[in-house]
């Protein structure tokens, strides 16, 4: 098969690899669509994975084409999304079925080979069948969609809340879509370019408000839109010290701050920001990954349910669709920020948008 193999930091080679050898409880998935996550950029070019060589890519969907044993054979021919975290099944979190917080997990695309390949071996446990009305592209966005839902579920959310989002990348825009499904009408969002606001209006709600940081003082704008009270909830989807400080500045006393974005570097609170946490008596929550527990109501099953009902449409965030042989073009766009992108999707056999 063809695969993109990370042989060392900064060296991602497009090369022939043997088909994965299956073990008990595993199936072979032919990749139909794979998204490039923002975390793939530092993983490939800066920090590396847990070992070399590794095939990156953890946002993918495909079709099961082979299986090692009987439990997997019933999946052959089915279109599937893939939960990339492989839990140990033994730690306290796993025993409590909070697999996303497993203390000794494996992970497709960083600790084990992932979806930047024509085929991937996947444990049967990690499969979720895609309904007929859910496209392969949407299936490849199950992971970020579920991450965004998991974040929202960390909040005590009321329909009359005013929510401010800092950062409208893929997760930020998906947070906005989920807020719409939770009937939140008052959403303010902050970003650096005009395109994210346009995309949010198209995919979440035209009534949500957007402002570029370059347009002026964020605090004044948010307080003006909240009758000088501040937002009830502030969500950081950017992962920078500035956006975290903005959340603490713009949320009302007694409000909630949700930290979602992967940190871009070292994070530290200034004394002034720390005082805001204390004196406003804020509730801070962190979130990571998503719940997948093989039951209705977990993040992945809820995401599929909303995708099938078309109340959640993550595929509308795809700004670029590339052929598999052009994956490096997507990495170049994201690494260099040479043009606007939200989600770059690599497809098995077609290109619809560039």
C-alpha positions as CSV (number, residue, x, y, z in Angstrom):
1,X,0.0,0.0,0.0
2,X,1.0,3.7,-0.3
3,X,1.4,5.6,3.0
4,X,2.9,8.8,4.4
5,X,5.6,7.6,6.8
6,X,7.1,9.9,9.3
7,X,10.7,8.6,9.5
8,X,12.0,11.5,11.5
9,X,10.9,15.0,12.5
10,X,10.3,16.9,9.3
11,X,10.7,13.9,7.0
12,X,7.3,12.6,5.9
13,X,7.9,10.2,3.0
14,X,5.3,9.0,0.5
15,X,6.2,5.4,0.0
16,X,5.2,1.8,-0.3
17,X,4.6,-0.1,2.9
18,X,3.4,-3.7,3.5
19,X,-0.2,-4.1,4.3
20,X,-0.7,-4.1,8.1
21,X,-0.7,-7.6,9.7
22,X,-3.8,-8.2,11.7
23,X,-4.0,-9.7,15.1
24,X,-6.9,-11.0,17.2
25,X,-9.7,-8.5,17.4
26,X,-8.5,-6.3,14.6
27,X,-9.9,-5.4,11.1
28,X,-8.4,-3.8,8.1
29,X,-9.9,-0.5,7.1
30,X,-9.5,0.9,3.6
31,X,-9.3,4.7,4.2
32,X,-11.9,6.7,2.3
33,X,-11.3,10.1,3.8
34,X,-8.8,11.5,6.3
35,X,-8.6,15.0,7.8
36,X,-5.5,16.9,8.7
37,X,-5.7,18.0,12.3
38,X,-3.9,21.1,13.5
39,X,-2.0,18.9,15.9
40,X,-0.5,17.0,13.0
41,X,1.6,20.0,12.0
42,X,3.8,20.1,15.2
43,X,3.7,16.3,15.3
44,X,5.2,16.1,11.9
45,X,7.5,19.1,11.8
46,X,8.4,19.9,15.4
47,X,8.0,17.3,18.1
48,X,7.7,14.0,16.3
49,X,5.6,11.0,17.4
50,X,6.4,8.4,20.1
51,X,8.6,6.3,17.8
52,X,9.8,6.3,14.2
53,X,8.7,5.3,11.7
54,X,5.0,6.2,12.3
55,X,2.1,6.9,9.9
56,X,0.2,9.9,11.3
57,X,-3.5,10.7,10.9
58,X,-6.2,10.2,13.5
59,X,-9.3,11.8,11.8
60,X,-10.4,9.2,9.3
61,X,-13.2,7.0,8.1
62,X,-13.3,4.1,5.6
63,X,-14.6,0.7,4.8
64,X,-13.7,-2.6,6.5
65,X,-12.2,-5.0,3.9
66,X,-10.7,-7.8,6.0
67,X,-10.7,-9.2,9.6
68,X,-8.6,-11.5,11.6
69,X,-11.3,-13.4,13.4
70,X,-15.1,-13.9,13.7
71,X,-15.9,-10.7,15.7
72,X,-14.4,-8.6,12.9
73,X,-15.9,-10.5,9.9
74,X,-19.4,-9.2,10.6
75,X,-17.9,-5.7,9.9
76,X,-16.5,-6.5,6.4
77,X,-18.1,-4.2,3.8
78,X,-19.3,-1.7,6.4
79,X,-18.5,2.0,6.3
80,X,-17.0,3.1,9.6
81,X,-15.7,5.9,11.7
82,X,-12.8,5.2,13.9
83,X,-12.3,6.3,17.5
84,X,-8.5,6.7,17.5
85,X,-7.8,6.2,21.2
86,X,-7.2,2.6,22.2
87,X,-7.7,2.3,25.9
88,X,-5.8,-0.1,28.1
89,X,-9.0,-1.4,29.7
90,X,-7.3,-1.8,33.1
91,X,-6.8,1.6,34.7
92,X,-9.3,3.3,37.0
93,X,-10.6,5.5,34.2
94,X,-11.2,2.5,31.9
95,X,-13.0,0.6,34.7
96,X,-15.2,3.6,35.1
97,X,-15.8,3.6,31.3
98,X,-14.1,7.1,31.0
99,X,-11.8,5.7,28.3
100,X,-10.8,9.2,27.1
101,X,-8.9,9.6,30.3
102,X,-7.1,6.3,30.2
103,X,-3.7,6.5,31.8
104,X,-2.0,4.0,29.5
105,X,-3.6,4.4,26.1
106,X,-2.5,3.7,22.5
107,X,-3.4,6.1,19.8
108,X,-3.8,5.7,16.1
109,X,-1.7,8.3,14.2
110,X,0.7,9.1,17.0
111,X,1.6,6.0,19.0
112,X,0.4,3.5,16.3
113,X,0.1,3.9,12.6
114,X,-2.9,6.0,11.5
115,X,-4.9,7.2,8.6
116,X,-2.4,8.8,6.3
117,X,-2.3,5.5,4.4
118,X,-4.4,3.5,2.1
119,X,-5.1,0.9,4.8
120,X,-5.1,0.9,8.6
121,X,-5.5,-1.9,11.1
122,X,-8.0,-1.0,13.8
123,X,-9.4,-2.9,16.8
124,X,-13.0,-3.9,16.3
125,X,-13.7,-2.1,19.7
126,X,-12.9,1.2,18.0
127,X,-15.3,1.0,15.1
128,X,-18.6,2.9,14.7
129,X,-20.8,2.1,11.7
130,X,-21.7,5.1,9.6
131,X,-25.4,5.3,8.7
132,X,-26.3,5.5,5.0
133,X,-27.0,9.3,5.2
134,X,-23.6,10.1,6.7
135,X,-20.9,10.7,4.1
136,X,-17.4,9.4,4.3
137,X,-16.1,13.0,4.7
138,X,-18.5,13.6,7.6
139,X,-17.4,10.3,9.1
140,X,-13.8,11.5,9.0
141,X,-14.9,14.5,11.0
142,X,-16.5,12.4,13.8
143,X,-13.4,12.9,15.9
144,X,-13.3,16.7,16.0
145,X,-17.1,16.9,16.2
146,X,-17.1,14.6,19.2
147,X,-14.2,16.6,20.8
148,X,-16.3,19.8,20.4
149,X,-19.4,18.1,21.9
150,X,-17.3,16.7,24.8
151,X,-16.1,20.2,25.5
152,X,-19.7,21.7,25.6
153,X,-20.8,18.9,27.9
154,X,-18.2,20.2,30.5
155,X,-20.4,23.3,30.9
156,X,-23.5,24.1,32.9
157,X,-25.3,25.5,29.9
158,X,-28.6,27.4,29.9
159,X,-30.5,28.6,26.8
160,X,-30.3,32.2,27.8
161,X,-26.5,32.2,28.3
162,X,-24.3,34.5,26.3
163,X,-21.2,32.5,25.1
164,X,-18.0,34.0,23.7
165,X,-15.6,31.8,21.7
166,X,-12.0,32.8,21.1
167,X,-10.7,31.0,18.0
168,X,-12.8,29.8,15.1
169,X,-10.7,26.9,13.7
170,X,-12.3,23.6,13.1
171,X,-13.1,23.0,16.8
172,X,-14.3,26.6,17.4
173,X,-16.6,26.4,14.4
174,X,-17.9,23.0,15.6
175,X,-18.5,24.4,19.1
176,X,-20.6,27.1,17.4
177,X,-22.6,24.4,15.6
178,X,-23.2,22.5,18.8
179,X,-24.3,25.6,20.6
180,X,-26.9,26.1,17.9
181,X,-28.2,22.5,18.5
182,X,-28.4,23.4,22.2
183,X,-30.6,26.4,21.3
184,X,-28.0,29.0,22.4
185,X,-29.0,32.2,20.6
186,X,-26.4,34.6,22.0
187,X,-22.9,33.7,20.8
188,X,-20.0,36.1,20.2
189,X,-16.9,34.9,18.4
190,X,-13.4,36.5,18.0
191,X,-10.8,35.6,15.4
192,X,-8.0,37.1,13.3
193,X,-9.6,37.0,9.8
194,X,-12.9,37.7,8.1
195,X,-13.3,34.2,6.6
196,X,-13.9,32.3,9.9
197,X,-16.8,34.6,10.7
198,X,-18.3,34.1,7.3
199,X,-18.0,30.3,7.7
200,X,-19.6,30.4,11.2
201,X,-22.5,32.4,9.8
202,X,-23.0,29.8,7.0
203,X,-22.6,26.7,9.2
204,X,-23.9,27.6,12.7
205,X,-26.1,30.7,12.7
206,X,-26.2,34.0,10.8
207,X,-27.3,35.6,14.1
208,X,-24.1,34.8,15.9
209,X,-21.8,37.9,16.1
210,X,-18.2,37.9,15.0
211,X,-15.4,40.4,15.3
212,X,-11.8,40.4,14.3
213,X,-9.3,41.3,17.0
214,X,-7.8,43.9,14.6
215,X,-11.1,45.8,14.8
216,X,-10.5,47.1,18.3
217,X,-10.7,46.4,22.0
218,X,-12.3,43.0,22.5
219,X,-13.3,43.7,26.1
220,X,-15.2,46.8,25.1
221,X,-17.1,45.0,22.3
222,X,-18.0,42.0,24.5
223,X,-19.2,44.2,27.4
224,X,-21.2,46.4,25.0
225,X,-22.9,43.3,23.6
226,X,-23.7,42.0,27.2
227,X,-25.0,45.2,28.7
228,X,-21.7,45.7,30.5
229,X,-22.1,42.4,32.4
230,X,-19.6,40.2,30.6
231,X,-20.3,36.8,29.0
232,X,-21.8,34.0,31.0
233,X,-19.3,31.6,29.4
234,X,-16.0,32.1,27.7
235,X,-14.4,29.3,25.6
236,X,-10.8,29.3,24.5
237,X,-10.4,27.3,21.3
238,X,-7.0,28.9,20.4
239,X,-4.7,27.7,23.2
240,X,-2.6,30.9,23.6
241,X,-1.9,32.9,26.8
242,X,-3.5,35.9,25.2
243,X,-6.8,34.2,24.4
244,X,-7.0,32.6,27.9
245,X,-6.4,36.0,29.5
246,X,-9.1,37.4,27.2
247,X,-11.5,34.7,28.5
248,X,-10.8,35.7,32.1
249,X,-11.2,39.4,31.3
250,X,-14.5,39.1,29.4
251,X,-16.5,36.6,31.5
252,X,-18.8,37.9,34.1
253,X,-18.4,37.3,37.9
254,X,-19.4,33.8,38.7
255,X,-19.1,32.8,35.1
256,X,-17.5,29.8,33.4
257,X,-14.3,29.5,31.5
258,X,-13.7,26.4,29.3
259,X,-10.2,25.7,28.0
260,X,-10.3,23.6,24.8
261,X,-7.4,24.6,22.5
262,X,-4.2,22.7,22.6
263,X,-1.5,25.0,24.0
264,X,0.6,26.7,21.4
265,X,3.5,26.9,23.8
266,X,4.2,27.5,27.5
267,X,1.1,28.8,29.4
268,X,1.2,31.0,32.4
269,X,-1.2,33.3,34.3
270,X,-0.2,36.8,35.0
271,X,-0.9,38.0,38.5
272,X,-3.8,40.1,37.2
273,X,-5.4,37.2,35.4
274,X,-5.0,35.0,38.5
275,X,-6.7,37.6,40.6
276,X,-9.6,37.6,38.1
277,X,-10.1,33.9,38.7
278,X,-10.2,34.5,42.5
279,X,-12.2,37.7,42.7
280,X,-14.7,36.8,40.0
281,X,-15.1,33.3,41.6
282,X,-14.8,31.7,38.2
283,X,-15.3,28.1,37.4
284,X,-12.6,26.8,35.1
285,X,-12.9,23.5,33.2
286,X,-10.5,21.7,30.9
287,X,-11.4,19.2,28.3
288,X,-9.6,16.6,26.2
289,X,-10.7,14.1,23.6
290,X,-14.2,12.6,23.7
291,X,-16.3,9.8,25.1
292,X,-16.7,6.5,23.3
293,X,-18.3,3.9,25.4
294,X,-20.4,1.8,22.9
295,X,-23.6,3.2,24.0
296,X,-26.2,5.8,22.9
297,X,-25.5,9.2,24.4
298,X,-21.7,9.0,24.4
299,X,-20.1,11.8,22.3
300,X,-19.5,9.7,19.2
301,X,-23.0,8.1,19.0
302,X,-24.5,11.5,19.7
303,X,-22.4,13.1,16.9
304,X,-23.5,10.4,14.5
305,X,-27.2,10.9,15.5
306,X,-27.0,14.6,14.8
307,X,-25.1,14.1,11.5
308,X,-27.8,11.6,10.3
309,X,-30.5,14.1,11.3
310,X,-28.5,16.9,9.5
311,X,-28.6,19.1,12.7
312,X,-24.8,18.9,12.7
313,X,-23.0,19.2,9.4
314,X,-19.2,19.2,10.1
315,X,-18.4,18.5,6.4
316,X,-19.5,22.1,5.6
317,X,-16.3,23.2,7.3
318,X,-14.2,21.5,4.7
319,X,-12.4,24.2,2.7
320,X,-10.1,22.0,0.7
321,X,-10.5,18.4,-0.7
322,X,-7.3,16.8,-2.0
323,X,-6.5,13.6,-3.6
324,X,-4.5,11.2,-1.5
325,X,-1.3,11.8,-3.4
326,X,-1.6,15.5,-2.7
327,X,-1.6,15.3,1.1
328,X,1.6,17.2,1.3
329,X,-0.1,20.2,-0.3
330,X,-2.5,20.3,2.6
331,X,0.4,20.2,5.1
332,X,2.1,23.0,3.3
333,X,-1.0,25.2,3.4
334,X,-1.5,24.6,7.1
335,X,2.1,24.9,8.1
336,X,2.7,28.1,6.1
337,X,-0.8,29.6,6.5
338,X,-0.4,30.5,2.8
339,X,-4.2,30.7,2.3
340,X,-7.3,30.5,4.5
341,X,-8.4,27.0,5.5
342,X,-10.6,25.4,8.1
343,X,-10.6,21.7,7.5
344,X,-8.4,20.1,4.8
345,X,-9.7,16.7,3.8
346,X,-7.8,14.1,1.8
347,X,-10.0,11.7,-0.2
348,X,-9.4,8.2,-1.6
349,X,-10.4,8.9,-5.2
350,X,-11.8,12.4,-5.9
351,X,-11.3,16.1,-5.6
352,X,-14.3,18.3,-5.5
353,X,-12.9,21.5,-4.0
354,X,-9.5,23.2,-3.9
